[in-house]
Structure formats: C-alpha cells, structure tokens
C-alpha cells in the first residue's frame, strides 16, 4: 500500500530527475540554470493541488528558508541529501531551487560558504 509517511509523494519524481538536478547544481557555478518540468508529472501525484510552485534554499543538507508547508520542496531536499555529490555541493555552497507556476525549475548557487 502507498503510505505518504514512508514514501514521500514527490520523492520518486525527484529521484528520476536527480542526474539533471546534479548537472544543474554544477553548472550553476557560472549562472542560474533553468529546466522545464512537466505539469502532468506533478498533477498525477496530487490531483487536488493547484499550485506546485516553491522555493527551497539549502545549505549543508538543511533548508535555510521555511519549507514545512511544501511537500515538493521537502521531498526535493530529501532526494538531494541521498546523493553524495549533491551533499558535497551543498556543504560548500548555498543553493536555491525554485519552481514557478509554469513548472520552470531554476537552480542558483547563492554564494560561497565561509
């Protein structure tokens, strides 16, 4: 049976995109990176949700901003935390992941960590 507590709803989708996310994180060293995602992939996971947009700022595997109300952002951070490469990058730099209402994902490296 599907249990949202043991299997967060968006984790499988973010896992599918993990190689893309890692490439975007690396490439964001020079400028913010954009990647178009698909409405139907998110809608199929939660047909009642109207707005899937979010912003996640992360450093050292933890959110900097409040993402408690966003399952999408929480699941993204969880998937990134399971990646050794993403964890290494987040240990060194602050990142911002945001998705707008048109499902355009933007990945930005915010600043070097001190």
N, C-alpha and C positions, 0 to 999 in steps of 0.2 A: 504494500500500500504506500501511497505517496504521503509523506509527512513533512510539512514545511519546516519543522524544527530540526529534523535530521538531514533534510535535503533542501537547503535554501532554494527558493524558486528560480532565481536567475543564475545560479552557480554553473549549471550545465551550459547555458548560453555563453557566459563569460569564459568558461573553460575552452569552448570552441574557438573563441577569438583570442585566446591567450598568446599565441605566436604573433598575431597582429599587434596586440597591446604592447608586447615587449619591443617589437620593432619601432612602434610609435614612441615609446619611452626613450629608446636610444636616440632616435632621430630628433627628438625634441631638444636635444642639446643646442641645436642651432636656431630653431624656430618652432613655434607651436605646430603640432601636426593635427590634421583632420582626417576622419574616416567615417564614411556613410554607413550607418547600420540600417536594419530593416524593421519597419513598423510591425509587420506580421509576426516576426520572431518574438517580440516582446508581448504583443497582444495575445498570442496563443498561450502565454504563460500566466497572464492575468487579464481576462477579458473585461473585467469591471473597471480596471484602472483607466483613467482618462489622460492623465499627464505622466509621462515617463521621464521627464527632464530631471536632471540632478547635477549637483556639483560636489565633487569629493576632492578635498585637499589632504594629502597624506605625506607623512614623514616617519621614517623608522617603523613602517608597518602599521602605523596608527593614524586615525583621522585627526586632522587639525581642526576642521570645522565640524559642526553638529550634523551627523548623518543618521541619527537614530530613527527618523521618520521615513528614511528611504531604503527599502529592501534592495533596490537596484544597486545603490552605492555600497551598501554593506556587503552584498554578495560579490561585487567587483573587488573590494578590498580583500575579502577572504580568498578569492581566487589568486589575486596578485601575491598575497602573503604565502601561498603554497609554492610559488615559483622562486627558486634560488636566485635567478638573475634579477627578477623584479625586486626581491627583497634587498639585494645588494645595491641596486639603483636607488631604492627608497631610503636606504641607510645613508647614502651620500647626498641626496638631493631631495628637495620638496617638490612634489608633483601636484598638478591639478588635472583632474579628469572631469569633463563636463559634457553633458549631452543635452541638446536643445530639443524643442518640440518637433523638429524635422528629423530627429534621430541622427544628427551630425555629432559625432564624438570628437571632442577636442582634447588633446593631451599636451600639457605645457610643463616645462621644467621651470619652477618658480625662482629658485636662487640656490647658490651653493650653501651647503650647511657649514657652520663654523664649529 
